[in-house]
Protein backbone atom coordinates (compact mmCIF):
# COMPACT_ATOMS: atom_id res chain seq x y z
CA UNK A 1 0.00 0.00 0.00
CA UNK A 2 2.86 2.31 0.42
CA UNK A 3 3.90 1.96 -3.17
CA UNK A 4 4.13 5.28 -4.91
CA UNK A 5 2.37 6.77 -7.87
CA UNK A 6 4.77 8.71 -10.03
CA UNK A 7 3.82 12.11 -11.34
CA UNK A 8 5.12 13.82 -14.44
CA UNK A 9 8.28 15.13 -12.82
CA UNK A 10 11.10 13.09 -11.25
CA UNK A 11 10.60 12.86 -7.52
CA UNK A 12 6.91 13.82 -7.72
CA UNK A 13 5.07 11.21 -5.63
CA UNK A 14 1.35 11.43 -4.96
CA UNK A 15 -0.99 9.04 -3.23
CA UNK A 16 -3.99 7.73 -5.08
CA UNK A 17 -7.44 8.23 -3.61
CA UNK A 18 -8.10 6.13 -0.54
CA UNK A 19 -4.55 5.11 0.33
CA UNK A 20 -4.15 7.25 3.44
CA UNK A 21 -7.64 6.37 4.68
CA UNK A 22 -7.00 2.66 4.14
CA UNK A 23 -3.67 2.77 5.96
CA UNK A 24 -5.28 4.58 8.89
CA UNK A 25 -8.19 2.13 9.02
CA UNK A 26 -5.93 -0.93 8.94
CA UNK A 27 -3.54 0.55 11.49
CA UNK A 28 -6.44 0.82 13.95
CA UNK A 29 -6.92 -2.95 13.82
CA UNK A 30 -4.98 -5.70 15.56
CA UNK A 31 -2.71 -6.20 12.52
CA UNK A 32 0.95 -5.75 11.71
CA UNK A 33 1.17 -3.16 8.94
CA UNK A 34 4.48 -3.11 7.11
CA UNK A 35 6.19 -1.82 4.01
CA UNK A 36 8.45 -3.82 1.71
CA UNK A 37 10.23 -1.50 -0.69
CA UNK A 38 13.11 -1.28 -3.12
CA UNK A 39 13.77 2.34 -2.12
CA UNK A 40 16.54 3.18 0.31
CA UNK A 41 15.79 3.52 4.02
CA UNK A 42 15.71 7.31 4.23
CA UNK A 43 13.69 7.84 1.03
CA UNK A 44 11.07 5.35 2.20
CA UNK A 45 10.66 6.96 5.58
CA UNK A 46 10.51 10.43 4.06
CA UNK A 47 7.84 9.36 1.57
CA UNK A 48 5.64 7.90 4.32
CA UNK A 49 6.17 10.97 6.51
CA UNK A 50 5.27 13.27 3.61
CA UNK A 51 1.80 11.73 3.53
CA UNK A 52 1.48 11.66 7.32
CA UNK A 53 1.35 7.87 7.62
CA UNK A 54 4.85 6.95 8.83
CA UNK A 55 3.67 6.28 12.38
CA UNK A 56 0.91 3.96 11.13
CA UNK A 57 3.45 1.32 10.03
CA UNK A 58 4.84 -1.25 12.43
CA UNK A 59 7.83 -2.04 10.22
CA UNK A 60 9.61 -0.95 7.08
CA UNK A 61 11.79 -3.41 5.20
CA UNK A 62 13.94 -1.97 2.42
CA UNK A 63 16.30 -3.35 -0.15
CA UNK A 64 19.04 -1.17 1.35
CA UNK A 65 18.58 -2.87 4.73
CA UNK A 66 18.48 -6.44 3.36
CA UNK A 67 21.00 -6.03 0.55
CA UNK A 68 18.59 -7.52 -1.98
CA UNK A 69 15.79 -6.16 -4.15
CA UNK A 70 12.33 -7.50 -4.91
CA UNK A 71 11.56 -10.14 -6.02
CA UNK A 72 14.40 -11.73 -4.00
CA UNK A 73 12.85 -13.95 -1.30
CA UNK A 74 15.20 -12.55 1.38
CA UNK A 75 13.39 -9.21 1.29
CA UNK A 76 9.97 -10.79 1.86
CA UNK A 77 11.28 -13.25 4.46
CA UNK A 78 12.90 -10.42 6.43
CA UNK A 79 9.59 -8.54 6.46
CA UNK A 80 7.76 -11.66 7.65
CA UNK A 81 10.30 -12.13 10.45
CA UNK A 82 9.78 -8.53 11.58
CA UNK A 83 6.02 -9.05 11.58
CA UNK A 84 6.26 -12.37 13.39
CA UNK A 85 3.69 -13.84 11.05
CA UNK A 86 3.55 -16.80 8.71
CA UNK A 87 3.42 -16.16 4.96
CA UNK A 88 0.00 -17.75 4.52
CA UNK A 89 -1.46 -15.15 6.93
CA UNK A 90 0.10 -12.25 5.01
CA UNK A 91 -0.91 -10.00 2.14
CA UNK A 92 1.46 -8.13 -0.17
CA UNK A 93 -0.19 -5.28 -2.03
CA UNK A 94 1.80 -4.31 -5.09
CA UNK A 95 1.67 -2.45 -8.36
CA UNK A 96 4.20 -4.63 -10.18
CA UNK A 97 3.39 -8.27 -10.87
CA UNK A 98 6.90 -9.78 -11.14
CA UNK A 99 8.48 -7.83 -8.28
CA UNK A 100 5.62 -7.48 -5.81
CA UNK A 101 2.85 -10.01 -6.37
CA UNK A 102 4.77 -12.95 -7.80
CA UNK A 103 7.76 -12.32 -5.52
CA UNK A 104 5.52 -12.44 -2.46
CA UNK A 105 3.68 -15.52 -3.69
CA UNK A 106 6.98 -17.36 -4.10
CA UNK A 107 7.49 -17.20 -0.32
CA UNK A 108 3.86 -18.17 0.38
CA UNK A 109 2.28 -14.73 0.84
CA UNK A 110 -1.02 -13.79 -0.80
CA UNK A 111 -0.49 -11.31 -3.62
CA UNK A 112 -2.83 -8.39 -4.12
CA UNK A 113 -2.59 -6.68 -7.51
CA UNK A 114 -3.21 -2.95 -7.36
CA UNK A 115 -2.47 -1.75 -10.87
CA UNK A 116 -0.28 -4.79 -11.51
CA UNK A 117 -0.88 -7.05 -14.45
CA UNK A 118 -2.70 -10.32 -13.86
CA UNK A 119 -1.10 -13.70 -13.39
CA UNK A 120 -1.35 -16.93 -11.45
CA UNK A 121 0.17 -15.39 -8.29
CA UNK A 122 -2.68 -12.89 -7.90
CA UNK A 123 -4.88 -13.88 -4.95
CA UNK A 124 -6.87 -10.64 -5.08
CA UNK A 125 -7.19 -7.75 -7.52
CA UNK A 126 -8.19 -4.28 -6.31
CA UNK A 127 -8.82 -1.04 -8.16
CA UNK A 128 -9.04 1.04 -4.99
CA UNK A 129 -7.01 0.72 -1.79
CA UNK A 130 -10.29 0.92 0.12
CA UNK A 131 -11.07 -2.61 -1.12
CA UNK A 132 -8.28 -3.87 1.18
CA UNK A 133 -10.47 -3.09 4.18
CA UNK A 134 -13.13 -5.44 2.79
CA UNK A 135 -10.59 -8.22 1.99
CA UNK A 136 -9.00 -8.07 5.41
CA UNK A 137 -12.38 -7.73 7.13
CA UNK A 138 -13.58 -10.93 5.46
CA UNK A 139 -10.45 -12.74 6.64
CA UNK A 140 -10.95 -11.60 10.25
CA UNK A 141 -14.39 -13.24 10.46
C-alpha positions as protocol buffer text, in pm:
chain_id: "A"
residue {
  index: 1
  type: UNK
  ca { x: 0 y: 0 z: 0 }
}
residue {
  index: 2
  type: UNK
  ca { x: 286 y: 231 z: 42 }
}
residue {
  index: 3
  type: UNK
  ca { x: 390 y: 196 z: -317 }
}
residue {
  index: 4
  type: UNK
  ca { x: 413 y: 528 z: -491 }
}
residue {
  index: 5
  type: UNK
  ca { x: 237 y: 677 z: -787 }
}
residue {
  index: 6
  type: UNK
  ca { x: 477 y: 871 z: -1003 }
}
residue {
  index: 7
  type: UNK
  ca { x: 382 y: 1211 z: -1134 }
}
residue {
  index: 8
  type: UNK
  ca { x: 512 y: 1382 z: -1444 }
}
residue {
  index: 9
  type: UNK
  ca { x: 828 y: 1513 z: -1282 }
}
residue {
  index: 10
  type: UNK
  ca { x: 1110 y: 1309 z: -1125 }
}
residue {
  index: 11
  type: UNK
  ca { x: 1060 y: 1286 z: -752 }
}
residue {
  index: 12
  type: UNK
  ca { x: 691 y: 1382 z: -772 }
}
residue {
  index: 13
  type: UNK
  ca { x: 507 y: 1121 z: -563 }
}
residue {
  index: 14
  type: UNK
  ca { x: 135 y: 1143 z: -496 }
}
residue {
  index: 15
  type: UNK
  ca { x: -99 y: 904 z: -323 }
}
residue {
  index: 16
  type: UNK
  ca { x: -399 y: 773 z: -508 }
}
residue {
  index: 17
  type: UNK
  ca { x: -744 y: 823 z: -361 }
}
residue {
  index: 18
  type: UNK
  ca { x: -810 y: 613 z: -54 }
}
residue {
  index: 19
  type: UNK
  ca { x: -455 y: 511 z: 33 }
}
residue {
  index: 20
  type: UNK
  ca { x: -415 y: 725 z: 344 }
}
residue {
  index: 21
  type: UNK
  ca { x: -764 y: 637 z: 468 }
}
residue {
  index: 22
  type: UNK
  ca { x: -700 y: 266 z: 414 }
}
residue {
  index: 23
  type: UNK
  ca { x: -367 y: 277 z: 596 }
}
residue {
  index: 24
  type: UNK
  ca { x: -528 y: 458 z: 889 }
}
residue {
  index: 25
  type: UNK
  ca { x: -819 y: 213 z: 902 }
}
residue {
  index: 26
  type: UNK
  ca { x: -593 y: -93 z: 894 }
}
residue {
  index: 27
  type: UNK
  ca { x: -354 y: 55 z: 1149 }
}
residue {
  index: 28
  type: UNK
  ca { x: -644 y: 82 z: 1395 }
}
residue {
  index: 29
  type: UNK
  ca { x: -692 y: -295 z: 1382 }
}
residue {
  index: 30
  type: UNK
  ca { x: -498 y: -570 z: 1556 }
}
residue {
  index: 31
  type: UNK
  ca { x: -271 y: -620 z: 1252 }
}
residue {
  index: 32
  type: UNK
  ca { x: 95 y: -575 z: 1171 }
}
residue {
  index: 33
  type: UNK
  ca { x: 117 y: -316 z: 894 }
}
residue {
  index: 34
  type: UNK
  ca { x: 448 y: -311 z: 711 }
}
residue {
  index: 35
  type: UNK
  ca { x: 619 y: -182 z: 401 }
}
residue {
  index: 36
  type: UNK
  ca { x: 845 y: -382 z: 171 }
}
residue {
  index: 37
  type: UNK
  ca { x: 1023 y: -150 z: -69 }
}
residue {
  index: 38
  type: UNK
  ca { x: 1311 y: -128 z: -312 }
}
residue {
  index: 39
  type: UNK
  ca { x: 1377 y: 234 z: -212 }
}
residue {
  index: 40
  type: UNK
  ca { x: 1654 y: 318 z: 31 }
}
residue {
  index: 41
  type: UNK
  ca { x: 1579 y: 352 z: 402 }
}
residue {
  index: 42
  type: UNK
  ca { x: 1571 y: 731 z: 423 }
}
residue {
  index: 43
  type: UNK
  ca { x: 1369 y: 784 z: 103 }
}
residue {
  index: 44
  type: UNK
  ca { x: 1107 y: 535 z: 220 }
}
residue {
  index: 45
  type: UNK
  ca { x: 1066 y: 696 z: 558 }
}
residue {
  index: 46
  type: UNK
  ca { x: 1051 y: 1043 z: 406 }
}
residue {
  index: 47
  type: UNK
  ca { x: 784 y: 936 z: 157 }
}
residue {
  index: 48
  type: UNK
  ca { x: 564 y: 790 z: 432 }
}
residue {
  index: 49
  type: UNK
  ca { x: 617 y: 1097 z: 651 }
}
residue {
  index: 50
  type: UNK
  ca { x: 527 y: 1327 z: 361 }
}
residue {
  index: 51
  type: UNK
  ca { x: 180 y: 1173 z: 353 }
}
residue {
  index: 52
  type: UNK
  ca { x: 148 y: 1166 z: 732 }
}
residue {
  index: 53
  type: UNK
  ca { x: 135 y: 787 z: 762 }
}
residue {
  index: 54
  type: UNK
  ca { x: 485 y: 695 z: 883 }
}
residue {
  index: 55
  type: UNK
  ca { x: 367 y: 628 z: 1238 }
}
residue {
  index: 56
  type: UNK
  ca { x: 91 y: 396 z: 1113 }
}
residue {
  index: 57
  type: UNK
  ca { x: 345 y: 132 z: 1003 }
}
residue {
  index: 58
  type: UNK
  ca { x: 484 y: -125 z: 1243 }
}
residue {
  index: 59
  type: UNK
  ca { x: 783 y: -204 z: 1022 }
}
residue {
  index: 60
  type: UNK
  ca { x: 961 y: -95 z: 708 }
}
residue {
  index: 61
  type: UNK
  ca { x: 1179 y: -341 z: 520 }
}
residue {
  index: 62
  type: UNK
  ca { x: 1394 y: -197 z: 242 }
}
residue {
  index: 63
  type: UNK
  ca { x: 1630 y: -335 z: -15 }
}
residue {
  index: 64
  type: UNK
  ca { x: 1904 y: -117 z: 135 }
}
residue {
  index: 65
  type: UNK
  ca { x: 1858 y: -287 z: 473 }
}
residue {
  index: 66
  type: UNK
  ca { x: 1848 y: -644 z: 336 }
}
residue {
  index: 67
  type: UNK
  ca { x: 2100 y: -603 z: 55 }
}
residue {
  index: 68
  type: UNK
  ca { x: 1859 y: -752 z: -198 }
}
residue {
  index: 69
  type: UNK
  ca { x: 1579 y: -616 z: -415 }
}
residue {
  index: 70
  type: UNK
  ca { x: 1233 y: -750 z: -491 }
}
residue {
  index: 71
  type: UNK
  ca { x: 1156 y: -1014 z: -602 }
}
residue {
  index: 72
  type: UNK
  ca { x: 1440 y: -1173 z: -400 }
}
residue {
  index: 73
  type: UNK
  ca { x: 1285 y: -1395 z: -130 }
}
residue {
  index: 74
  type: UNK
  ca { x: 1520 y: -1255 z: 138 }
}
residue {
  index: 75
  type: UNK
  ca { x: 1339 y: -921 z: 129 }
}
residue {
  index: 76
  type: UNK
  ca { x: 997 y: -1079 z: 186 }
}
residue {
  index: 77
  type: UNK
  ca { x: 1128 y: -1325 z: 446 }
}
residue {
  index: 78
  type: UNK
  ca { x: 1290 y: -1042 z: 643 }
}
residue {
  index: 79
  type: UNK
  ca { x: 959 y: -854 z: 646 }
}
residue {
  index: 80
  type: UNK
  ca { x: 776 y: -1166 z: 765 }
}
residue {
  index: 81
  type: UNK
  ca { x: 1030 y: -1213 z: 1045 }
}
residue {
  index: 82
  type: UNK
  ca { x: 978 y: -853 z: 1158 }
}
residue {
  index: 83
  type: UNK
  ca { x: 602 y: -905 z: 1158 }
}
residue {
  index: 84
  type: UNK
  ca { x: 626 y: -1237 z: 1339 }
}
residue {
  index: 85
  type: UNK
  ca { x: 369 y: -1384 z: 1105 }
}
residue {
  index: 86
  type: UNK
  ca { x: 355 y: -1680 z: 871 }
}
residue {
  index: 87
  type: UNK
  ca { x: 342 y: -1616 z: 496 }
}
residue {
  index: 88
  type: UNK
  ca { x: 0 y: -1775 z: 452 }
}
residue {
  index: 89
  type: UNK
  ca { x: -146 y: -1515 z: 693 }
}
residue {
  index: 90
  type: UNK
  ca { x: 10 y: -1225 z: 501 }
}
residue {
  index: 91
  type: UNK
  ca { x: -91 y: -1000 z: 214 }
}
residue {
  index: 92
  type: UNK
  ca { x: 146 y: -813 z: -17 }
}
residue {
  index: 93
  type: UNK
  ca { x: -19 y: -528 z: -203 }
}
residue {
  index: 94
  type: UNK
  ca { x: 180 y: -431 z: -509 }
}
residue {
  index: 95
  type: UNK
  ca { x: 167 y: -245 z: -836 }
}
residue {
  index: 96
  type: UNK
  ca { x: 420 y: -463 z: -1018 }
}
residue {
  index: 97
  type: UNK
  ca { x: 339 y: -827 z: -1087 }
}
residue {
  index: 98
  type: UNK
  ca { x: 690 y: -978 z: -1114 }
}
residue {
  index: 99
  type: UNK
  ca { x: 848 y: -783 z: -828 }
}
residue {
  index: 100
  type: UNK
  ca { x: 562 y: -748 z: -581 }
}
residue {
  index: 101
  type: UNK
  ca { x: 285 y: -1001 z: -637 }
}
residue {
  index: 102
  type: UNK
  ca { x: 477 y: -1295 z: -780 }
}
residue {
  index: 103
  type: UNK
  ca { x: 776 y: -1232 z: -552 }
}
residue {
  index: 104
  type: UNK
  ca { x: 552 y: -1244 z: -246 }
}
residue {
  index: 105
  type: UNK
  ca { x: 368 y: -1552 z: -369 }
}
residue {
  index: 106
  type: UNK
  ca { x: 698 y: -1736 z: -410 }
}
residue {
  index: 107
  type: UNK
  ca { x: 749 y: -1720 z: -32 }
}
residue {
  index: 108
  type: UNK
  ca { x: 386 y: -1817 z: 38 }
}
residue {
  index: 109
  type: UNK
  ca { x: 228 y: -1473 z: 84 }
}
residue {
  index: 110
  type: UNK
  ca { x: -102 y: -1379 z: -80 }
}
residue {
  index: 111
  type: UNK
  ca { x: -49 y: -1131 z: -362 }
}
residue {
  index: 112
  type: UNK
  ca { x: -283 y: -839 z: -412 }
}
residue {
  index: 113
  type: UNK
  ca { x: -259 y: -668 z: -751 }
}
residue {
  index: 114
  type: UNK
  ca { x: -321 y: -295 z: -736 }
}
residue {
  index: 115
  type: UNK
  ca { x: -247 y: -175 z: -1087 }
}
residue {
  index: 116
  type: UNK
  ca { x: -28 y: -479 z: -1151 }
}
residue {
  index: 117
  type: UNK
  ca { x: -88 y: -705 z: -1445 }
}
residue {
  index: 118
  type: UNK
  ca { x: -270 y: -1032 z: -1386 }
}
residue {
  index: 119
  type: UNK
  ca { x: -110 y: -1370 z: -1339 }
}
residue {
  index: 120
  type: UNK
  ca { x: -135 y: -1693 z: -1145 }
}
residue {
  index: 121
  type: UNK
  ca { x: 17 y: -1539 z: -829 }
}
residue {
  index: 122
  type: UNK
  ca { x: -268 y: -1289 z: -790 }
}
residue {
  index: 123
  type: UNK
  ca { x: -488 y: -1388 z: -495 }
}
residue {
  index: 124
  type: UNK
  ca { x: -687 y: -1064 z: -508 }
}
residue {
  index: 125
  type: UNK
  ca { x: -719 y: -775 z: -752 }
}
residue {
  index: 126
  type: UNK
  ca { x: -819 y: -428 z: -631 }
}
residue {
  index: 127
  type: UNK
  ca { x: -882 y: -104 z: -816 }
}
residue {
  index: 128
  type: UNK
  ca { x: -904 y: 104 z: -499 }
}
residue {
  index: 129
  type: UNK
  ca { x: -701 y: 72 z: -179 }
}
residue {
  index: 130
  type: UNK
  ca { x: -1029 y: 92 z: 12 }
}
residue {
  index: 131
  type: UNK
  ca { x: -1107 y: -261 z: -112 }
}
residue {
  index: 132
  type: UNK
  ca { x: -828 y: -387 z: 118 }
}
residue {
  index: 133
  type: UNK
  ca { x: -1047 y: -309 z: 418 }
}
residue {
  index: 134
  type: UNK
  ca { x: -1313 y: -544 z: 279 }
}
residue {
  index: 135
  type: UNK
  ca { x: -1059 y: -822 z: 199 }
}
residue {
  index: 136
  type: UNK
  ca { x: -900 y: -807 z: 541 }
}
residue {
  index: 137
  type: UNK
  ca { x: -1238 y: -773 z: 713 }
}
residue {
  index: 138
  type: UNK
  ca { x: -1358 y: -1093 z: 546 }
}
residue {
  index: 139
  type: UNK
  ca { x: -1045 y: -1274 z: 664 }
}
residue {
  index: 140
  type: UNK
  ca { x: -1095 y: -1160 z: 1025 }
}
residue {
  index: 141
  type: UNK
  ca { x: -1439 y: -1324 z: 1046 }
}
